Amino acid sequence: MKKYSYLFIVILIFCTSCDKDLEAININPNQPTEVTTNGLFNNTNKELMTRTRRGMPSGRMALPWIQYSAQRNYTAEDRYQFRNEVNNSLYTDIFLAVKGYKQIIDIVTDPSKKEKVVTYGDPANQLAAARIMIAYAQLQLVDMYGDVPYYSYGTKDPDFQAMTLGTEQEITTPKFAPQEKIYTDLLNELKEAAESINMEATNIFSEGDFLFGSPLKLKKFANSLRLRIANRVKNVLPIAQTHITELVANTAELMESNADNVGQKFQNDPVKPAPFYLDAFVGKRNDFSPTNTFVELLKGETKTAQANPFATIVDPRLFKMVAPISQQVTNDKGETSEVTLAFYYDSSRATEPCIEKNDYVTRTADFYTGMPIGLMDSYTGSQAEFASQFSGTIYKADQTEILMEYAEVAFILAELGNNPQENYTKGIQASMQKWEVSEANITDYLAKMNVVNLETILTQKYIALFLQPYEAWAEYRRTKYPKTLLLPGQTHELIAPGPQQQTEYTFNAANGLTDLPERITYPTDLNLVNKVNKDAAATRMGGDVMSTKLIWAE
């Protein structure tokens, strides 16, 4: 830059007639001359799903809290003592996503850009997609923290100050909107956005849309997301039932099969791959394993305080989600991670590594052992060597991070009493098909699923939401299912002798919690930039602590 500035001065003095040349000299070739809505949409989606899934934010918080994964080394976060910098990043990254989608709205609604916007795709659908994704992102925020700064496209409310302008510029210290107002507006935004979709158009964006592709898929996502929210708040916001009644009466506009699933697919290369691939095969990290409680649930075992509702029944998804011990994990490229080999503690069973390309069909359920959740750091060295890894499917470079899927919709409908047996069966079937379980194994498993009640519906929903930790955590807080989780203060057997030859351990949680966290405390950065409004929100909710329940929590 100094070079160009000096050159500018010299030329200006000696050759004032060369204005056009000067302009060319000072153009940064790496800076895009035009910000397109399709480019913004694609980049914001990828950033949102990369920065908030797997890796640091969810891997250190929601994934272990809902007991899908346990850390193999440092377990403070598993016991609810998270790192402030991770929380600061999570909060900021979601707001940056909202800002990215809001920028699309600003471009689409700018009259001076009307001609350009048409070249990016259908204008009405671009606006609808931005509104719907803003709702999706802000749902994550309110579900995690409670009252938060909130932006609404369609509702002008003095409490909605995020991304909004004051007299001259954006409000830098926005109010924190109450949860009741946020959830009510999210429902309205999704309804209005879905109704605004131009179903006659052939696309949403002309290119760069790797989530939806068609107006119909966008509409089904919006309506399904609205059903999720309405079901969550139905016991505290009367308006939610109106939304449920409307949506259940027209299920053809909800997700109806796995073809309607919405997810962010990553690149099949080491440049911009899925988060787990990046950590394991590029970063050479080996931080996470599936938990003992999740593996036991799939194996039909009961080793926690309350019984497994599917006792003695082995779930065939076990062999798709988890790698057997004594198995090195390979991905679809044939790459083998250097750090993913585990052995049985029991020396009477095979300990020779069997390197196969995710072909686990010859292994029985006893070849799968989860990492104990809730351990103290001093125990991990004696346990990690004997714990299973996630399956090679999960380590694919082009793995898809799911925003929402049909199986969840089916379980919501079953919970609501809408053809419960049929939708319960369809939910299990859809989840198994997504994980590529054979039709014969699906049929065999479904034949054993004869009991349909709230516990079985919500436990199957928990399994189907595997690796969608924020939604699974929200559902646990709302319902207290599944009952198979290990809670603070409870004991569980170890998978190998502990550091003092112990055979069991106790889950000792931080922060005095006796159950899963009810919320994440506000980021410490807010004390520097918006403390007054943050403190007011904390007082209104009942305190900025992890045990403060959100309005819909049981």
MOQUISUL-V397209 format. One record per pair of residues at least 12 apart in sequence whose C-alpha atoms are under 7 Angstrom apart, sorted by the first residue. I is the first residue (numbers start at 1). J is the second residue. Records with the same first field share a line. If there is no record, write none. Layout:
BEGIN
I->J / J
END
This chain:
BEGIN
4->26
8->22
36->120
37->104 / 120
38->120 / 205 / 207 / 208 / 209
39->208
40->100 / 104
41->101
42->208 / 209 / 210
44->97 / 100
46->264
48->93 / 94 / 97
49->401
50->275
51->93
52->90
54->275 / 276
55->275 / 276
56->86
57->86 / 90
60->77 / 82
61->77 / 78 / 82
62->469 / 470 / 473
63->469
64->78
65->78 / 516
66->469 / 472 / 473
67->291 / 293 / 294 / 373
68->290 / 291 / 294 / 466 / 467
69->288 / 289 / 290 / 291
70->288 / 289 / 290 / 291 / 371 / 372 / 373
71->287 / 288 / 289
72->287 / 288 / 289 / 380 / 384
73->287 / 377 / 380
74->377
75->375 / 376 / 377
78->373 / 374
79->374 / 508 / 509 / 510
80->509 / 510
81->510
84->523 / 524
87->523
88->523 / 524 / 525
94->137
98->134 / 137
101->130 / 134
102->130
104->130
105->127 / 130
108->123 / 127
120->205 / 206
121->203 / 204 / 205 / 206
122->201 / 203 / 204 / 205
124->196 / 197 / 198
125->197 / 198 / 204
126->204 / 205
128->193 / 194 / 196 / 197
131->193
132->190 / 193 / 222
135->186
142->179
143->474
144->519 / 520
145->519 / 520 / 521 / 522
146->179 / 550
147->176 / 177 / 178 / 179 / 537
148->176 / 177
149->161 / 162 / 174 / 175 / 176 / 177
150->162 / 177
151->163
154->189
159->175 / 177
160->177
161->174 / 175
162->174
173->530
175->533
176->533 / 534 / 537
187->226
190->222 / 223 / 226
194->219 / 222 / 223
197->215
198->215
199->215 / 216
202->214
203->215
210->264
211->262 / 263 / 264
212->262
217->260
220->253 / 254 / 255
221->255
223->253 / 254
224->254 / 255 / 409
227->244 / 247
230->243 / 244
232->552
233->552
236->552
255->406 / 409
256->406
257->406
258->405 / 406 / 430
260->406
261->404 / 405 / 406
262->402 / 403 / 404 / 405
263->400 / 401 / 402 / 403
264->400 / 401 / 402
265->398 / 399 / 400 / 401
266->397 / 398 / 399 / 400
267->397 / 398
268->397 / 398
269->397
270->282
273->397 / 398
274->397 / 398 / 399
276->395
277->395 / 396 / 397
280->337
281->337
286->339 / 340
289->370 / 371 / 388 / 389 / 390
290->370 / 371 / 388 / 389 / 390
291->370 / 371 / 372 / 373
292->369 / 370 / 371 / 372 / 373
293->484 / 485 / 486
295->369 / 370
298->314 / 315 / 318
299->313 / 314 / 315 / 365
300->312 / 313 / 314
303->492
304->484 / 485 / 486 / 492
306->483 / 484
307->484
308->484
309->456
316->437 / 441
317->432 / 435 / 437
319->360
320->391 / 435
321->390 / 391
322->388 / 389 / 390 / 391
323->388 / 389 / 390 / 391
324->367 / 368 / 388
325->342 / 343 / 344 / 367 / 368 / 387 / 388
326->341 / 342 / 343 / 344 / 351 / 352 / 353 / 354
327->341 / 342 / 353 / 354 / 355
328->340 / 341 / 353 / 354 / 355
329->358 / 391 / 392
330->357 / 358 / 392
331->392 / 393 / 395 / 396
332->396
334->357
340->389
342->385 / 386 / 387 / 388
343->385 / 386
344->386
345->386 / 496
358->391 / 392
368->388
369->387 / 388
370->387 / 388
371->384 / 387
372->494
374->507 / 508
375->507
379->498 / 499
382->496 / 497 / 498 / 499
383->495 / 496
386->495
407->427 / 428 / 430 / 431 / 464
408->427 / 461
410->423 / 424 / 426 / 427
411->423 / 424 / 427 / 457 / 461
415->454 / 457
421->452
424->457
425->446
428->460
429->442
431->464
455->481
458->481 / 482
459->481 / 482
462->482
477->518 / 553 / 554
478->552 / 553 / 554
479->554
487->507 / 514 / 515
488->507 / 508 / 509 / 514 / 515
489->506 / 507 / 508 / 514
490->506 / 507
491->504 / 505 / 506 / 507
492->504 / 505 / 506
493->505
513->547
517->546 / 547
518->546 / 547 / 548 / 549
519->546 / 547 / 548 / 549
520->546
521->544 / 545 / 546
522->544
END
